[in-house]
């Protein structure tokens, strides 16, 4: 499956199949939250949260790709990611785009 952030696929004619998305809501455990809170007081990257969000993006992307494959798509264009806090310590990551077939 090919992914692209453009609204076309360079050098190929495409036919839209439909909108596809994948999402995940994730959180860290209490002990990681305490460590991140302490790190936040002194500054610097919160590595455990960076890792958590990277993993969540990968899960959301895989779910979006799975939806596209179920529609018989060859690629997803206009791929976008969004995130939002659901409750303290958790976040939703959503990946979405337009599934297309190559002509």
N, C-alpha and C positions, 0 to 999 in steps of 0.2 A: 504494500500500500504506500503510495506516494503522498506526502503532505506538503502543502505550500501555503504561505501567507498571502499570496497574490490572489486577485479575483479572476485569474486565468491561469492556464498552464502553458508556459512558453513553448511554442512550436507545435502545439497539439490543439485539435478541435475537441471541444468537450460538450457534453450534454448533462445538465443538472439532474440529479436523482432525488435529492432532498436534503434537508437540514439534519445533521447528526450531532450528537453531543455525548459526553461522558462526564460524570462527576463523582466526587468522593468527599466525604466529610471526615476529617481526621483530627486527632488531638494527641498531645504528649502526656506521659504519665506524671503524677504529682512530683516525683523526685527530679525528673528532667525540668519541670516547671520551676522548682526551687533553684536549681542550678542556673537556669536561664535568667531568673529574677536577679540573682546575685551578679551575674555577668552584666546584666543591663544596668546595674548601679555603677559599674566601673567603666562601661563602654566596651565596644568591640562587637564582632560578629557573634550572633547566637547560633553556633554551628549546629546544634541539635534541631533547631527550628528550620534552618536552611535545608538540612538533610530531610526533615519531615516533609517540607513543601516540595522538594525535588521528587521525592517518592510519590507524593500525592499527584503531582503533575503527570508523572509517568503512568500511574493507574488511570487517571482521567483520560489521558491520550489513548491508552489501550482500549478503554471502553468505547471511546468515540470511533476508533478504527474498527472495532468489532461491529458496531452498528452499521458503519459504512460497508463492511464486507457482507453483512446480512442483506443489504440492499443491492449487492452485486456491483458496487462501485470499484473503480480503478484507483481513485485518488480522492483526497479531500482538499478543497481550496478554501481560502479565506479563514484559515485556522486561527482561532483566538483563544486566549485564556483569561479567566477572571477569577477572583477570589473574594471571599467575604467572611467575616467573623460570624459564627452562629451563636455561640455562647463563649464566655471566658475560657481561653485555652483551646478552642477548637476553630477550625477553618474549613470552609468548603472551597474546593477548586473545581472549576468546570472548564472543559475544553469543548469547543464547538466549531463547526464549519459547514461547508456545503459539499456533499458527496457528489462526485461526477464520474461519468463513464467517458472513456476516450472513444471518439468516432473513428 
